[in-house]
Amino acid sequence: VGGAFIGYTVLLLCLYAGFNVKYRNRTFWIIAAVFFLLLTLGPHPRLFSKSYSWIPLPYLILQHIPIVKIVRIPIRFMVLVMLCCSVLAGYACWDIFRRIRIRRTVFTLLTVLILFEFARVYYTRPLEKVPDFYKEIGQEQETYAILELTRLMKWEHSSVRSSLFQITHEKKLFHGHVSRMSPEIYQQGYALYPMFSDLLAHSNKDLNQPVGKNLSLNDDERSILPILSFYNVRYVALYHDYPYGDWVRNLRRLRKLFGRELDKQHGISFFQVPQRPISESLIFPGL
């Protein structure tokens, strides 16, 4: 959200420049600002978590043009929108200052308003405390992976938090940020890896759903542990905000697979994965 914020003061100055300033070069900056703003919306507009796929936008063509398509994330065009808006705001200030006498007062007022709107101080809050367990394994030089069972698509409580913790433990994870993709598609793709996904703690009823049912391993310790070992997963972390199923039941299932938890801090239960070699023919996702 912060990267897409134009600012109310800047927006008002741009509107003033569009309607009142007669400088001949302003038309170019207005057209450029609108064009790049449309590009930031992606191939289709998305408002209030609802996608309107039947409305095409310019980015739909741009994402197929060689070299230019490497931009990948539409919101990056917001930098150019801000550049155009800065010029238009400058035109507006130039026109306002030449009409009034109290230039210093108005200049100070506009400066304070813009700095206040773009300051992130009042957005900040204390960072999540890093569990001591992650600090301990951060001392280890060995490279391995951690499977975290948490919300996959709630940014402030999953990927961002996990990335913060990863700074400390420096181990590999099985999830990250995905841009411009609906949560449903992401969940379906993630569910193809049952031993790494939410299916690990789902009920048997959920495991029989169409997505991933052919790869379902249920509670088969002989299958899950060797595959987790093959992918070098040493620890599983069950977060308190894990949204699927009953938390107590999930905890029991993980205890059945991995034994008692090694540690529990800040609502996170940590389990150690017993390392087991693959001793039978298994079909599972490629390397």
Secondary structure, 3 states (H helix, E strand, C coil): CHHHCCCHHHHHHHHHHHHHCCCCCHHHHHHHHHHHHHHHCCCCCEECCEECCCCCCCHHHHCCCCCHHHHCCHHHHHHHHHHHHHHHHHHHHHHHHCCCCCHHHHHHHHHHHHHHHHCCHHHCCCCCCCCHHHHHHCCCCCCCEEEEECCCCCHHHCHHHHHHHHHHHCCECCCCCCCCCCHHHHHHHHCCCHHHCHHHHCCHHHHCCCCCHHHCCCCCHHHHHHHHHHCCEEEEEEECCCCCCCHHHHHHHHHHHHCCCCEEECCEEEEECCCCCCCCCCCCCCC
